Structure formats: structure tokens, C-alpha cells
Amino acid sequence: MARDRVRAAGKGEEEIRLATALAAQAEDRVQDARICEGKTHLTWPLQGIGFGPIALLSIPGEPFAGLNHRIVGSSPFAQTLFSGYSNGGFDYLPPRETLAEGGFEVETSPFAPEAGDRLVDESLGVLTDLTAA
């Protein structure tokens, strides 16, 4: 393990933390590659429940807060709670506007630039359907 090699080389705690973080990031990328290998599309379940003035939406993975704000702000419900990491899932789902900023979450996301917009559209469709139920 990278942490053990760094510790055996007499490195300090900060270097050990860095080596551990880099190893975890590499492991995340390998896992994503295994999940996405040979695929051009992934299906993520979007779950919605409405009761009275309240709606609950959930997806697997970690959507950026900006996507949450767009969904909640356009919801036809008085209160909408949107949650990631529901029923398993993996990876970050950034909105298009954050792609130019870069960073670990953006650079390792396997999703196309339009995936965040599609999530917002699909979520609002589910919320609209729930108001009719």
C-alpha cells in the first residue's frame, strides 16, 4: 500500500496524507473505468415521492449543489428535498458551468457535459408528474 511505503521511507504525516489521497483517487478512477468500460450511456434511477406540499427526489452518486438549487428552485412543490447517494451509486455529477473550473470532482466525472442539464430536466418532469398523481 502506498501509505505503508511512504511511512517506511520515513516521511511525515502530511506526505502520508497526500500519498493516501492520491492512492484513493487512483482507486476511484479504476472503479469508474470498470463500471463504464465499453459503455456510451449509463442509466441512473431517479426516484420521486410526493405527499401534500412535499416532494422527495433521490439519485445515486453525488450531484453538485448547483444542480440541487436548480431542481429545488423550479419545483412545483412548496418543499423539495433532493438527495444524492441514494441506493448506492458512484461518482460526481457536475453542472456544465463548473467544467471550466476543473478540480478532482470535475476531472474524474465520467459524465458528459450535458448530464447535469438532463438530470434537472428529468427531475422536473418527475416532480410535475407527482403533482398530477
N, C-alpha and C positions, 0 to 999 in steps of 0.2 A: 504494500500500500504506500502511496506517495508520502503520506504523513509520517509513516514509520521511517522511510528513507531520509526524510528531511530531519527528523528528530535524531536519527543515528549519526547524521553528519554534524551534529552539534548546533543546529540552527535554533534561533529564538522562537518564541511563541507567535510573533507576528508572521514570520516566514512559514511557520507550520499552518497558521490560519489561511494564508494565501495558497499554499500548496493544497490544502484540503478543499478550498473553494474551487480551485482550478480543476481538481480531480472530480468534484461533484458536477461541475459544468460539463466536463467531457462525458461523464456518465449519462447526463441528461441528453446530450446530443446523440449518443449511441442509441439510447432508448427511442428517441424520436425517429432516428433513421430506421430502426427495426419496425416501428409502427407504420411509418409512411412509405416504406420500400415498395416501389413499383406502383404506387397509387397516385392518381391525379386528384382524387376527391376523398374527403372523409365525411362521414355522417356523424353529427353530434346530436344527441337527443335534447330537445328543448321542452321543458315541462312547465305547464302553467296551471294554476288553480286560482279560481276567483270565488270569493264569498263576500256578498254585500259590497262595500266600498273598497275592499282589499283584494289585491292580486299578489300571488307569489309566482315568480319565474325562476327557473334554475337551468344551468348548463354545466357540463363537465369543464374542466380546465379553468384558467384564470383570465377572465376578461379584464381589460384595463378599466379604471374608474370612469374615464370619459365615455365609454360605451354604456356603462350603467347610468350616467347622468342623462344621456340622450334617450334611453329607453324610459326611465322613470319620468323624465320631463315631458315626454309625449304620451304617456299612458292615459287612457280614458278613465282609469280608476283614481279615486282620491288618494289612496296609499298603494304604492307598488314596491315590493321588496324583490330585488334581483340578486341572485346568488350564483357564484361560481363554485367549482369543486364539488358539484352535487353528483352523486352516483359515480364516483371515480373521475377519470379524466386526466388530461395531461396538458401541459404547455400553456404559454401565454398567448392571448389574442389581443393584439394592439389595434387601435384605430388607425386609419390611414394617415391622419395628421401627425402621428408620432414617429412614423417610419424614418423621416429625415433626421430625427434626433439620435437614432442609433441606441446603443446600450445592449446589455446582455439579453434582456427580455425580447427586444425587437429583433436582434440578430439571430436568436435561436428559435424564433417562432417559425413553425412550418407553414403558416397560413399565408394565403395570397393577400395582396394589399386590400382587396375588396371584401375580405371575410368579415371585418368589423361592421361594414355597412350592411352586409347581408344579415348578420346577426340582429342588428337593430330593426331592419325591415321585417324579418321573420318574427321577432319578439312582439312588435307592434301588431302584426297580424294575429298572433295568438291572443293578445290582450283584447283586440277587437272582437274576435270570436267568443271570448269569455263573457263579454258584455251582453252578447245575444243569447247566451246559454241560460 
